[in-house]
Amino acid sequence: MISRVAAVAILLLASGCATLPPPERTDDWPVRRAGLQQLDHWTLDGRIAVAAGEDGFSGGFEWAQRGTIADIELSGPMGGAAMQIHVEGDQLVVSTSRDTYANEDARQFIADHVGAGQSLPVAAMRYWLIGVPAPAGPHQETLGEDRRLASLSQSGWLVRYARYQSVGSLALPARMELTTAGLRLRVAVSGWRLPP
């Protein structure tokens, strides 16, 4: 009797397992890259450290992407809001506790405060953060042994991916470093949120 119950349980488990989605294929990078480039609704929370020569800062970091709209918040080391960036298509607005800047003034404000006179390529970064190149523009990429993006060179920036984490059926970056002339950003993601 026990052996029959065990056999039925094994059959039920086996039939249940057959309905699970197949694991992510790690050998077909072009297909996965195209799929990730279509991912346009997500939120990440984490920490960012910015170094520009002898200057730098670190703090909290949240990025919410909804289609062509991005809301980015940088907070200070103690958690207070330091800068909010709103991107909608080609429009850029930066708000601080004192002032609000739009478009070219906003880009200049970011360049002045991020350091090294560099503005952030926000339109491309939304793709780099999820582990793919921006679809527009030339790039060079290197895959790791796991067939995930290990490094990416695009628009004068080098992005290195140190670690990925599972987010549903996807593998999204957990640690990365973005560098360009005189400027380095390190991002550590504590959590990803995707729509159901």
C-alpha positions as CSV (number, residue, x, y, z in Angstrom):
1,M,0.0,0.0,0.0
2,I,2.8,2.4,0.9
3,S,4.6,1.7,-2.3
4,R,1.4,2.4,-4.3
5,V,1.0,5.8,-2.5
6,A,4.6,6.6,-3.1
7,A,4.2,5.7,-6.8
8,V,1.1,7.9,-7.1
9,A,2.9,10.8,-5.3
10,I,5.9,10.5,-7.7
11,L,3.6,10.5,-10.7
12,L,1.8,13.6,-9.5
13,L,5.1,15.4,-8.8
14,A,6.4,14.4,-12.2
15,S,3.3,15.6,-14.0
16,G,3.4,18.9,-12.0
17,C,7.0,19.4,-12.9
18,A,6.2,19.0,-16.6
19,T,4.0,22.1,-16.5
20,L,6.7,24.4,-15.2
21,P,8.2,26.8,-17.7
22,P,11.5,25.7,-19.1
23,P,14.6,27.3,-17.6
24,E,16.2,30.3,-19.3
25,R,18.3,29.2,-22.2
26,T,21.8,30.5,-21.6
27,D,23.2,29.6,-25.0
28,D,21.1,32.0,-27.1
29,W,22.3,35.4,-26.2
30,P,20.9,37.3,-29.3
31,V,17.4,36.2,-28.4
32,R,17.7,37.0,-24.7
33,R,19.3,40.4,-25.5
34,A,16.4,41.3,-27.8
35,G,13.9,40.2,-25.1
36,L,15.6,42.3,-22.4
37,Q,15.7,45.3,-24.7
38,Q,11.9,45.1,-24.8
39,L,11.7,45.2,-21.0
40,D,10.4,48.7,-20.4
41,H,8.6,48.5,-17.0
42,W,10.8,47.9,-14.0
43,T,12.1,49.4,-10.8
44,L,15.4,48.9,-9.0
45,D,16.6,49.9,-5.6
46,G,20.2,49.9,-4.5
47,R,23.3,51.9,-3.7
48,I,25.5,54.0,-6.0
49,A,29.0,55.2,-5.5
50,V,30.4,58.0,-7.8
51,A,34.1,58.8,-8.1
52,A,35.4,61.7,-10.2
53,G,39.1,62.1,-9.6
54,E,39.5,63.0,-5.9
55,D,35.8,63.8,-5.5
56,G,33.0,61.4,-5.0
57,F,29.8,60.6,-3.1
58,S,27.7,57.6,-2.4
59,G,24.1,57.0,-1.4
60,G,20.8,55.4,-2.2
61,F,19.6,54.9,-5.7
62,E,16.2,54.2,-7.1
63,W,15.3,54.0,-10.8
64,A,11.7,53.4,-12.0
65,Q,11.3,52.9,-15.8
66,R,7.9,53.0,-17.4
67,G,8.2,53.0,-21.2
68,T,10.1,56.2,-22.2
69,I,9.6,57.7,-18.7
70,A,12.2,57.3,-16.1
71,D,12.1,58.6,-12.5
72,I,15.5,58.4,-10.7
73,E,16.1,59.4,-7.1
74,L,19.5,59.7,-5.5
75,S,19.6,60.0,-1.8
76,G,22.4,61.0,0.5
77,P,24.3,58.7,2.9
78,M,21.8,59.3,5.7
79,G,18.8,58.7,3.4
80,G,17.7,62.3,2.7
81,A,16.7,63.1,-0.9
82,A,19.6,64.7,-2.8
83,M,18.5,64.8,-6.4
84,Q,15.5,63.7,-8.4
85,I,15.7,63.2,-12.2
86,H,12.6,62.9,-14.4
87,V,13.1,61.8,-18.0
88,E,10.3,61.8,-20.5
89,G,11.4,61.2,-24.1
90,D,14.0,64.0,-24.8
91,Q,12.8,66.1,-21.8
92,L,14.9,66.1,-18.7
93,V,14.1,67.7,-15.3
94,V,16.3,67.7,-12.3
95,S,15.0,68.7,-8.9
96,T,16.9,69.3,-5.7
97,S,15.7,70.7,-2.3
98,R,16.5,74.2,-3.6
99,D,16.0,74.4,-7.3
100,T,14.5,72.7,-10.5
101,Y,16.4,72.6,-13.8
102,A,15.1,71.6,-17.2
103,N,16.7,70.2,-20.4
104,E,20.1,71.8,-21.1
105,D,20.3,73.4,-17.7
106,A,19.5,70.0,-16.2
107,R,22.2,68.3,-18.2
108,Q,24.7,70.9,-17.2
109,F,23.6,70.6,-13.5
110,I,24.2,66.8,-13.6
111,A,27.6,67.3,-15.4
112,D,28.6,69.8,-12.7
113,H,27.5,67.7,-9.8
114,V,28.4,64.2,-10.9
115,G,31.9,65.4,-11.6
116,A,34.5,65.4,-14.4
117,G,32.2,67.5,-16.5
118,Q,30.4,64.4,-17.6
119,S,26.7,64.2,-18.1
120,L,25.0,60.8,-17.6
121,P,23.7,59.0,-20.7
122,V,20.3,58.3,-19.1
123,A,18.7,57.1,-22.4
124,A,21.4,54.4,-22.7
125,M,21.7,53.6,-19.0
126,R,18.2,52.3,-18.8
127,Y,19.4,49.4,-21.0
128,W,22.8,49.0,-19.4
129,L,21.2,48.6,-15.9
130,I,19.3,45.5,-17.1
131,G,22.4,44.0,-18.7
132,V,22.0,44.8,-22.4
133,P,23.4,47.5,-24.9
134,A,21.1,50.3,-25.9
135,P,19.5,49.2,-29.2
136,A,20.6,52.4,-31.1
137,G,24.2,53.0,-31.6
138,P,27.3,50.8,-32.1
139,H,28.7,48.8,-29.2
140,Q,31.1,46.0,-28.3
141,E,30.1,43.3,-25.9
142,T,31.9,40.4,-24.1
143,L,30.0,37.4,-22.8
144,G,31.0,35.4,-19.7
145,E,31.1,31.7,-19.3
146,D,27.5,31.8,-18.2
147,R,26.6,33.4,-21.6
148,R,25.5,36.6,-19.9
149,L,27.0,40.0,-20.6
150,A,30.3,40.4,-18.8
151,S,31.2,43.8,-20.2
152,L,29.9,46.3,-22.7
153,S,31.4,49.3,-24.4
154,Q,29.1,51.9,-25.8
155,S,28.9,55.7,-26.2
156,G,32.3,56.2,-24.6
157,W,31.4,54.2,-21.5
158,L,32.6,50.8,-20.3
159,V,30.2,48.7,-18.3
160,R,31.4,45.7,-16.3
161,Y,29.0,43.2,-14.8
162,A,30.3,41.5,-11.7
163,R,27.2,39.6,-10.6
164,Y,23.6,38.7,-11.6
165,Q,20.6,37.8,-9.6
166,S,17.4,35.8,-10.5
167,V,14.3,37.9,-10.9
168,G,11.4,35.7,-11.9
169,S,12.5,33.9,-15.0
170,L,15.2,36.5,-15.8
171,A,18.8,37.1,-14.7
172,L,19.3,40.8,-14.0
173,P,22.5,42.6,-12.9
174,A,23.1,42.8,-9.2
175,R,26.6,44.6,-9.3
176,M,28.1,46.6,-12.1
177,E,30.7,49.3,-12.7
178,L,30.3,52.1,-15.3
179,T,33.3,54.1,-16.3
180,T,34.2,56.8,-18.7
181,A,37.0,59.4,-18.8
182,G,37.5,60.7,-15.3
183,L,34.3,59.2,-13.9
184,R,33.3,55.9,-12.3
185,L,29.9,54.7,-11.0
186,R,29.5,51.6,-9.0
187,V,26.0,50.2,-8.6
188,A,24.8,47.5,-6.2
189,V,21.2,46.5,-6.7
190,S,19.4,45.4,-3.6
191,G,16.1,44.6,-5.3
192,W,14.4,44.5,-8.7
193,R,10.6,44.8,-9.2
194,L,8.9,43.8,-12.4
195,P,5.2,44.1,-13.3
196,P,3.2,40.8,-12.8
